[in-house]
Amino acid sequence: MTAEPGMAKTPYEILGVAADASQDDIRKAYRKLAKTLHPDLNPGDAAAEARFKEVTQAYQIVGDEERRGRYDRGEIDASGQERQPHPYYREHAGGPGHHDHPYHSTRGFEDFGDLGDVFSELFGRDAAHGGGRRHRFHARGGDVRYRLEVEFLDAARGARTRVTMADGRTLDVRIPVGARDGMTLRLAGHGMPGHGDGPPGDALIELAVRPHPVFRRDGDDIRVELPITVDEAVLGGKVQVPTIHGPVAVTVPKNSSSGRVLRLKGKGVRAAGDHGDQFVTLRVVLPPHADPELEAFMSEWRRNRAYDPRADLMKKAG
């Protein structure tokens, strides 16, 4: 896998090896670079420290055979982030609004045994474990990214979720009320381990809200299309309308045409202590089967009370 022109370098290019290099060659290349760039050998050199972090991250990707394979297959990118989400499933646990969401993403960089061996070879046993006096380099661990699919109603109403991380840890995650598609939740301290005594990074969970067959979100408002019968359109009447908070009774006004919009105040998504609204668009639906009596009535009605709803349209069209 080679970087396209204008794109960031691949881990292989960062380490200065070919994409088909052996694991031993990759290890040797990293060891050589680490020995030159390690902050303990370049105190106060910010450029060397940045370069050291770059080659270390590259080695974390291709220095591990399994992770390298995933990178070569395009399953993860150079930062270890999943390129495509794995299938998602859920199990109810603990009642409504509380679910298990096992999912897979970046394997993570929790296993630093091989890096520890490299540092041991270069700087002695203490350097690998942060216990030696020479080891003055401390840096925060990198963040890891995950993608989590969330049901529409869970995002709108909020929910608690148990998430299984790539390393097998299970975390309780709160999906906030009104969560939006693309929102990122930060789980502090659940990312990659830090260097030396540096703190771990964070886990960043991007929410992907699944579409709903009935509700459509528009900002903090909810939009719904409501089918009504011919008699309800002409005579009006009370009908049940679904909302994200449960069904409510709504009065359809007399002489309602398709496309008329009714507003249900406060029935949208809660946000900043307030609620959005729900907008209901009426759609007149004829009976599923031909009705001779209705046809006879409409034929008589047409003869005596015909009207042209398109007259104004034709005038405006010129």
Summary of the structure (lengths in Angstrom):
residues: 318
radius of gyration: 30.4
end to end distance: 60.4
largest distance: 101.4
contacts: 884
relative contact order: 0.08
helix: 30%
strand: 24%
